[in-house]
Amino acid sequence: MTADPILTGLDIAADAPFTPEQRIWLSGYLAGARSAARPATPGPDAAHPPVHVLYGTETGNAESIAEAVAGQLTAAGAPAEPVELDQVTADALAAMERVVVVCSTYGDGEMPDDADLFRQLIESDDAPRLGATTFAVCALGDTAYDDFCAAGRLIDARLEALGAPRALERVDCDVMWEDQAGQWQAAVVETFAGGAAGSATARTPDEKSTWDRRNPFAAVLAHSVRLSGPGSDKEIRHHELALADSGITYAAGDALNVLPANDPGLVEALIEHLGHDRDTAVGDRPLHEALTHAHEIVTPSKDLLAVLAERTADDEMRAALGDRGTRDAYLWGRDLLELLRRARLRFEVEEFLGLLRPLQHRAYSISSSPLVSPDRIHLTVASVRYSCGDRATGGVCSTHLADRLTTGDTTGVFLQPNTTFRPPADDVDMIMVGPGTGVAPFRAFLQEREARGATGRNWLLFGDRHREHDFLYETELTEWAGSGLLTHLDLAFSRDQAEKVYVQTRMREHGARLHAWLAQGAHLYVCGDATRMARDVDAALHAAVAEHGGTDADGAAAFVADLKREKRYLRDVY
């Protein structure tokens, strides 16, 4: 096969017919491909051998740490550049002598999408021996889950099992990862480059502004409207947050982090149950402010659950909380206040606050394109509501946006870039699977494609329960279908007929088209529920490829794996 004159030597020819944005994307992609394909070669001024910095990320945090440590290693004389784990082949891994891994854990113990092929590699019988590879691992996770940092721990254990000597003990970072990750970065630079790391604090994912979790921008809620109809059993809202002079610049595919405040009614009920004065001093603020802005007070922490199991006189609670197999079922529909009342326990203020987790931001996929809405970020949010006994409660952030903010109020926000989840080049076809609020980023993608005059075809598969009440952005989507921007709009409203129909049903029905588009270079995107939808969609994809690609299950798996390596099968699931 002759070399491609446009990409000769994995470099982009000067006269290649790419836009500036495409050229930037390709340059980054090819740089990663070069680094993953062969060990880096130190330049003449390098003081130390190269270090391969590998990462697996779901929200961008692991990538940001990898970029920071690679930059610090390079500055200290050890050439390094970050590469996604799934870009690493067995031969490339076997040739690596110094490896640093940063990997987040997705959901309850799962690998992030861009690390699962690497997991398969190191768990396979054909995995290379790594006796000459020294390594260090930084694992990111959330202690709210039982399988805390499971992905990073698995990689760490497998590298050791394959014979790799450990350069540093693994570090497991909770959701407030910045300080701990920064200390790990300093240790990595000292170990692999024998020098100081400079600033030890990892940067936040938003590299285009100064706003982050510790310093959020106060965005004004400029507009909010309910999208779902009156007969829907869901409450889906469209929110618009004004960026004003924040300097925040976003892209289609990014997410916005929102810092909520807790429900003041729940705060007062908790204080009443504990039997303390709401103005009791807690550091530099009164108790009611600490419970409103600093702590998670809906979902109990694992530490608090352990104390409840130990101290409660309620036999049912003690047994349920002490058994991982029954704990989740017992906790379903019960918030922190409900558990405290059932346990009939009270705490001193300092002990109680010490058992709570910090109040976390919530990330929402942005549903607008900056080419259409440069000054406002649009969000598509399901307001989560449920009952705890005789009390109405709900999701902390979704009800913060829906109930506790009115137009003109402000809320803290900062950007969460997702550099891999982007619309493809203008002339490339795009398949989008986004039921329910999963349609959010695809509204942004379609706005972007329309504004750019993109020539690639667009196919959206959307669904929910009832067309009459749950067809989000119906006017826009049907107009785009009518104008031809949407080549295909396939709908799946599960409750509108006797037999339930889902987006994966439509994928199977149109399996021949799905396989043909992918075989011709289309990109496939999935957004929405990770627990069932994303898995069912993945199964439907494999089935369509096997049936219409004339192959078996192994052949379909190889086809899908290639899509992932080529960044043509991307997911934003939660």
C-alpha positions in Angstrom: 0.0 0.0 0.0 1.4 3.4 -1.0 1.7 6.2 1.5 -1.0 8.8 1.8 0.5 12.0 0.4 -1.6 14.1 2.7 -0.4 12.3 5.9 3.0 11.1 4.7 5.1 10.1 7.7 2.2 10.9 10.0 2.7 14.6 9.3 0.1 16.8 7.7 1.1 18.2 4.3 1.1 22.0 4.0 -1.4 21.8 1.1 -3.7 19.3 2.7 -7.4 20.4 2.3 -8.1 20.8 6.0 -9.6 23.7 7.9 -7.5 25.2 10.7 -9.7 23.4 13.3 -9.3 20.1 11.5 -5.6 20.6 11.2 -5.3 21.3 15.0 -7.4 18.2 15.8 -5.3 16.0 13.4 -2.0 17.3 14.8 -3.1 16.3 18.3 -4.4 12.9 17.1 -1.2 12.1 15.1 1.0 13.1 18.0 -0.8 10.7 20.2 -0.6 8.0 17.6 3.2 8.5 17.2 3.7 8.4 21.0 1.6 5.3 21.5 3.2 3.5 18.5 6.8 3.7 19.6 8.8 4.8 22.7 9.6 8.4 22.8 13.2 9.4 21.9 14.9 12.0 24.1 16.2 15.0 22.3 19.8 16.1 22.5 19.1 18.3 25.5 17.2 15.7 27.5 18.7 14.9 30.9 16.7 11.8 31.6 15.1 8.9 29.6 11.5 9.5 28.3 8.5 8.8 30.4 5.2 7.5 28.9 2.3 9.3 30.6 -0.9 7.2 30.0 -4.4 8.2 31.1 -8.0 7.0 31.1 -10.6 9.7 31.7 -14.4 10.1 31.7 -14.8 13.8 32.7 -11.3 15.2 31.9 -9.8 15.2 35.4 -7.4 12.4 34.7 -6.4 13.9 31.4 -5.7 17.3 33.1 -3.4 15.6 35.7 -1.7 13.6 32.9 -1.1 16.8 30.9 0.3 18.6 34.0 2.7 15.9 35.0 3.9 15.4 31.5 4.6 19.1 31.2 6.5 19.1 34.5 8.5 16.0 33.6 9.5 17.5 30.2 10.5 20.7 31.9 12.6 18.7 34.3 14.5 17.0 31.5 12.5 13.8 31.1 10.6 14.0 27.7 6.9 13.0 28.2 3.5 13.5 26.5 0.1 12.3 27.6 -1.5 9.4 25.6 -4.9 7.8 26.1 -4.6 4.2 27.4 -6.6 2.7 24.6 -4.0 4.0 22.1 -1.4 1.7 23.6 -0.7 -1.6 21.8 0.9 -4.7 23.3 4.1 -4.0 21.4 4.2 -0.4 22.4 3.6 -1.3 26.1 6.4 -3.9 26.0 8.8 -1.3 24.8 8.0 1.2 27.5 10.6 1.4 30.2 9.2 4.2 32.4 5.4 4.5 32.7 3.1 6.8 34.6 -0.7 6.1 34.6 -3.5 8.4 35.7 -6.9 6.7 35.5 -10.4 7.6 36.8 -13.1 5.1 37.7 -16.4 5.5 36.0 -19.7 4.6 37.7 -19.4 1.9 40.3 -16.0 0.4 39.6 -15.9 0.5 35.7 -13.1 1.6 33.4 -13.5 4.9 31.6 -14.4 4.5 27.9 -10.9 5.3 26.7 -9.2 2.7 29.0 -11.3 -0.4 28.5 -9.2 -1.8 25.5 -6.1 -1.3 27.6 -7.8 -3.3 30.4 -8.5 -6.1 28.0 -4.9 -6.0 26.8 -3.3 -6.3 30.3 -5.8 -9.0 31.4 -5.4 -11.1 28.3 -3.2 -14.3 28.1 -1.1 -12.5 25.5 -0.2 -9.6 27.7 3.5 -8.8 27.5 5.9 -9.3 30.4 7.0 -6.0 31.8 10.0 -6.8 33.9 11.9 -3.8 32.4 9.0 -1.3 32.9 9.0 0.8 36.1 5.6 2.4 36.8 3.5 4.7 39.0 -0.3 5.0 39.2 -2.6 7.7 40.3 -6.2 6.5 40.6 -9.2 8.8 40.7 -12.5 7.8 42.3 -15.3 8.7 44.6 -15.5 7.2 48.1 -19.3 7.3 47.9 -19.0 4.1 45.8 -17.9 0.7 47.2 -15.5 0.1 44.4 -13.5 3.3 45.1 -10.7 3.8 42.5 -11.3 0.3 41.1 -10.1 1.1 37.6 -6.7 2.5 38.8 -6.3 -0.3 41.3 -6.9 -2.9 38.7 -4.3 -1.4 36.3 -1.8 -1.1 39.2 -2.3 -4.7 40.2 -2.0 -6.0 36.6 1.2 -4.1 35.9 2.7 -5.5 39.0 1.5 -9.0 38.1 3.1 -8.7 34.7 6.4 -8.1 36.4 6.7 -4.3 36.3 8.7 -2.9 39.2 6.9 -0.2 41.2 8.5 3.2 41.2 5.9 4.7 43.6 3.1 3.4 45.7 -0.3 4.0 44.1 -2.2 7.1 45.2 -6.0 6.9 45.4 -7.7 10.3 45.1 -11.2 11.2 46.2 -13.4 13.8 44.4 -11.4 16.6 46.0 -8.4 15.4 44.1 -6.3 18.6 43.5 -4.0 18.6 46.5 -3.4 14.9 46.7 -2.8 14.7 42.9 -0.4 17.7 43.1 1.7 15.9 45.8 1.8 12.8 43.6 2.9 14.9 40.6 5.8 16.3 42.7 6.8 12.7 43.7 6.7 11.5 40.1 8.9 14.3 38.9 11.4 13.7 41.7 11.4 10.0 41.0 11.7 10.0 37.2 13.5 13.3 36.7 15.3 13.9 39.9 14.1 17.4 40.3 11.4 19.7 41.7 8.1 19.8 39.9 7.5 23.5 40.2 3.9 24.2 41.1 2.5 20.9 42.5 -1.1 21.7 42.0 -2.8 20.0 39.1 -4.7 22.3 36.8 -8.4 22.2 36.6 -10.0 21.0 33.3 -11.1 24.5 32.3 -7.8 25.8 30.8 -9.5 28.7 29.1 -10.5 30.6 32.2 -9.5 31.0 35.8 -12.8 29.6 37.1 -12.8 26.3 38.9 -14.4 24.4 41.8 -12.6 26.6 44.4 -13.3 29.8 42.5 -16.5 29.4 40.5 -18.0 32.1 38.3 -21.4 33.5 39.5 -23.5 32.9 36.4 -26.9 34.5 36.2 -29.9 32.3 35.4 -31.2 34.2 32.4 -34.0 31.8 31.3 -35.7 28.6 32.5 -38.6 26.8 31.0 -40.2 23.4 31.3 -39.7 21.2 28.2 -41.8 18.1 29.2 -45.5 18.3 28.8 -48.1 18.4 31.7 -48.9 14.8 31.2 -45.3 13.6 31.6 -44.2 11.8 34.7 -40.8 13.6 34.3 -39.9 17.2 34.7 -37.3 18.2 32.2 -36.2 21.9 32.1 -34.2 24.0 29.8 -31.9 26.5 31.7 -29.8 29.2 30.2 -26.9 30.6 32.2 -25.3 33.9 31.2 -21.5 34.0 30.9 -21.3 37.8 31.0 -17.6 38.9 31.3 -16.4 35.6 32.7 -14.1 34.9 29.8 -15.5 31.3 29.7 -15.3 30.0 26.1 -16.9 26.6 25.6 -17.3 24.1 22.7 -20.1 21.8 21.6 -19.5 18.6 23.6 -18.3 20.2 26.8 -20.1 20.0 30.2 -20.9 22.8 32.7 -20.3 22.1 36.4 -22.9 23.7 38.7 -22.3 24.2 42.4 -25.7 23.9 44.1 -26.9 25.0 47.5 -28.9 22.5 49.7 -32.6 22.9 50.3 -33.1 25.3 53.2 -36.1 23.3 54.4 -33.9 20.2 54.7 -31.2 22.2 56.4 -33.6 23.4 59.1 -35.1 19.9 59.6 -31.6 18.4 60.1 -30.7 21.1 62.6 -34.0 20.5 64.5 -33.4 16.8 64.6 -29.8 17.2 65.9 -31.1 19.6 68.6 -28.5 22.4 67.9 -28.8 26.2 67.4 -28.8 27.1 63.7 -26.3 29.8 64.5 -23.8 27.6 66.3 -20.3 28.6 65.1 -18.6 26.2 62.8 -15.3 27.6 61.9 -15.9 31.0 60.3 -19.6 30.4 59.6 -22.8 29.4 61.4 -24.1 25.9 61.3 -27.0 26.5 58.9 -24.6 28.1 56.3 -22.2 25.2 56.6 -25.0 22.7 56.0 -26.4 24.8 53.1 -23.2 25.4 51.2 -20.4 23.0 52.3 -21.8 19.5 52.9 -23.8 16.8 51.2 -26.9 16.3 53.4 -29.1 14.2 51.1 -27.0 11.1 50.4 -25.2 9.7 53.5 -21.5 9.1 53.4 -20.0 5.6 53.9 -18.4 6.8 57.1 -21.8 8.0 58.5 -23.5 4.7 57.4 -20.8 2.7 59.3 -21.5 4.8 62.5 -25.2 4.4 62.1 -24.8 0.6 61.8 -22.7 0.5 64.9 -24.8 2.7 67.1 -28.4 2.3 66.1 -30.8 0.3 68.3 -32.8 -0.5 65.1 -32.1 -4.2 64.4 -33.3 -4.0 60.8 -31.1 -1.0 60.1 -28.0 -2.5 61.7 -28.4 -5.7 59.7 -29.1 -4.0 56.4 -26.3 -1.4 56.6 -23.8 -4.1 57.7 -24.4 -6.2 54.6 -23.3 -4.9 51.2 -25.8 -7.2 49.5 -28.8 -5.6 51.2 -27.5 -2.0 51.9 -28.5 -0.5 48.5 -32.0 -1.8 48.7 -32.4 -0.5 52.2 -31.1 2.9 51.3 -33.4 3.3 48.2 -35.8 6.2 48.8 -34.2 7.1 52.2 -32.2 10.2 52.6 -29.8 11.2 55.4 -32.6 12.8 57.6 -34.8 9.7 57.2 -31.9 7.5 58.4 -31.1 9.6 61.4 -34.8 9.6 62.4 -35.0 5.8 62.1 -31.7 5.3 64.0 -33.0 7.7 66.7 -29.4 9.1 66.9 -28.1 12.6 67.5 -24.5 13.9 67.1 -22.4 16.7 68.4 -21.9 19.3 65.6 -18.2 18.6 65.0 -18.6 14.9 64.8 -21.6 15.1 62.5 -20.0 17.5 60.1 -16.8 15.3 60.1 -18.9 12.4 58.9 -20.4 14.3 55.9 -18.9 14.5 52.5 -18.1 17.9 50.9 -21.0 19.3 48.7 -20.1 18.4 45.2 -20.7 20.2 41.9 -22.8 18.4 39.3 -21.8 18.2 35.6 -24.4 18.7 32.9 -23.8 18.2 29.1 -24.1 21.6 27.4 -27.0 21.7 24.9 -26.0 24.8 22.9 -23.2 25.7 20.4 -21.1 28.8 21.0 -21.6 29.6 17.3 -25.3 30.1 18.1 -25.2 31.1 21.8 -21.7 32.5 22.6 -22.9 34.4 25.7 -25.2 31.8 27.3 -24.8 28.1 28.1 -27.9 26.0 27.7 -28.5 23.0 29.9 -31.2 20.3 29.6 -31.9 19.0 33.1 -34.2 16.4 34.6 -35.6 17.7 38.0 -35.2 14.7 40.3 -38.1 14.4 42.8 -39.1 11.6 45.2 -40.6 11.1 48.6 -39.0 10.1 51.9 -41.8 9.0 54.1 -44.1 12.0 54.3 -41.5 14.5 53.0 -40.9 15.6 49.4 -37.2 15.7 48.5 -35.1 15.6 45.4 -31.8 15.9 43.6 -29.6 18.5 45.1 -28.6 20.4 42.0 -31.6 19.7 39.7 -34.0 21.2 42.3 -31.5 24.0 43.0 -31.9 25.0 39.4 -35.6 24.4 39.1 -36.9 25.6 42.5 -34.4 27.7 44.4 -33.2 29.9 41.6 -35.4 32.4 39.8 -34.5 34.5 36.7 -31.8 36.9 37.7 -30.3 34.8 40.5 -26.8 33.5 40.3 -25.1 30.2 40.9 -21.5 29.1 40.8 -20.3 27.4 37.7 -17.1 26.4 35.9 -16.4 24.6 32.6 -15.6 21.0 32.2 -14.1 20.6 28.7 -14.5 17.3 26.9 -11.9 17.4 24.2 -12.7 14.1 22.7 -16.5 14.5 22.5 -16.7 16.9 19.6 -18.6 16.9 16.3 -16.6 15.4 13.5 -15.1 17.3 10.6 -17.7 19.1 8.5 -17.6 16.5 5.7 -17.9 13.4 8.0 -21.2 11.7 8.7 -22.5 11.6 12.3 -24.8 9.2 14.1 -26.2 10.4 17.5 -28.0 8.2 20.0 -29.5 10.3 22.7 -32.8 9.4 24.4 -34.3 11.7 27.1 -31.8 14.4 28.3 -29.1 12.5 26.4 -30.2 14.6 23.4 -28.5 17.7 25.0 -25.1 17.6 23.4 -26.6 16.6 20.1 -28.7 19.7 20.0 -25.4 21.5 20.4 -23.8 19.4 17.6 -26.7 20.1 15.2 -26.6 23.8 16.0 -22.9 23.7 15.2 -23.2 21.8 12.0 -25.9 24.1 10.7 -23.9 27.2 11.6 -20.8 25.9 9.9 -22.7 24.7 6.8 -21.3 21.2 7.3 -21.9 18.8 4.4 -21.7 15.5 6.4 -24.9 13.7 6.9 -26.6 13.7 10.4 -28.7 10.9 11.9 -30.3 11.2 15.3 -32.0 8.5 17.3 -34.1 10.0 20.1 -36.7 8.5 22.4 -38.6 8.7 25.7 -41.9 7.5 27.0 -44.7 9.4 25.2 -44.4 11.6 22.1 -47.1 13.9 23.2 -45.4 14.9 26.5 -41.7 13.8 26.2 -40.5 14.9 22.8 -37.8 17.3 23.9 -37.0 20.2 21.5 -39.7 18.8 19.2 -40.0 21.9 17.1 -36.3 22.3 16.5 -35.7 18.6 15.7 -38.6 18.3 13.3 -37.6 21.5 11.6 -34.1 20.2 11.2 -35.5 17.0 9.7 -37.6 19.0 7.3 -34.7 21.2 6.2 -32.4 18.2 5.6 -29.9 19.0 8.3 -31.1 15.8 9.9 -30.8 13.2 7.1 -32.7 10.8 9.4 -34.6 11.4 12.6 -35.7 8.0 14.1 -37.9 8.2 17.2 -38.7 5.6 19.8 -41.4 6.4 22.3 -41.6 3.4 24.5 -45.1 3.7 26.0 -47.0 4.8 22.9 -47.8 1.2 21.8 -48.3 -2.2 23.5 -44.7 -3.4 22.8 -42.1 -1.1 24.2 -39.7 0.4 21.7 -36.4 1.9 22.5 -33.5 3.6 20.6 -31.7 0.3 20.5 -34.8 -1.2 18.8 -34.5 1.4 16.0 -30.7 0.6 15.7 -31.5 -3.0 15.1 -34.3 -2.1 12.6 -31.9 0.1 10.7 -28.9 -2.2 11.2 -27.9 -2.3 7.5 -27.8 1.5 7.4 -26.0 1.7 10.7 -23.3 -0.6 9.5 -23.0 1.0 6.1 -22.6 4.5 7.6 -19.9 3.3 10.0 -18.1 1.3 7.2 -18.1 4.6 5.2 -16.4 6.5 8.0 -19.2 7.9 10.1 -18.7 8.8 13.8 -21.1 7.3 16.4 -22.0 9.2 19.6 -24.0 8.0 22.5 -25.3 10.1 25.4 -27.6 9.3 28.4 -28.1 6.6 31.0 -25.1 4.4 31.6 -26.9 1.8 33.7 -29.0 0.2 30.9 -29.4 2.3 27.8 -25.7 2.6 27.0 -25.2 -1.1 27.4 -28.2 -2.0 25.4 -27.1 0.4 22.6 -23.6 -1.2 22.6 -25.2 -4.7 22.3 -27.3 -3.5 19.4 -24.2 -2.0 17.7 -22.4 -5.3 18.0 -25.4 -7.2 16.7 -25.8 -4.9 13.7 -22.1 -5.1 12.8 -22.2 -8.9 13.0 -25.4 -9.3 11.0 -24.7 -6.8 8.3 -21.0 -7.0 8.3 -21.0 -10.7 7.6 -19.0 -11.6 10.6 -19.2 -13.3 14.0 -19.2 -11.9 17.5 -15.4 -11.8 17.6 -15.3 -9.9 14.3 -17.9 -7.5 15.5 -16.0 -6.9 18.7 -12.8 -6.2 16.6 -14.8 -3.7 14.4 -16.1 -1.9 17.4 -12.7 -1.8 19.1 -11.3 -0.2 15.9 -14.1 2.4 16.1 -13.0 3.2 19.7 -9.3 3.5 18.8 -10.1 5.8 15.9 -12.3 7.9 18.2 -15.3 7.1 16.0 -17.4 5.6 18.8 -17.7 8.1 21.7 -19.9 8.1 24.7 -21.0 10.7 27.3 -22.9 8.5 29.7 -23.9 9.0 33.4 
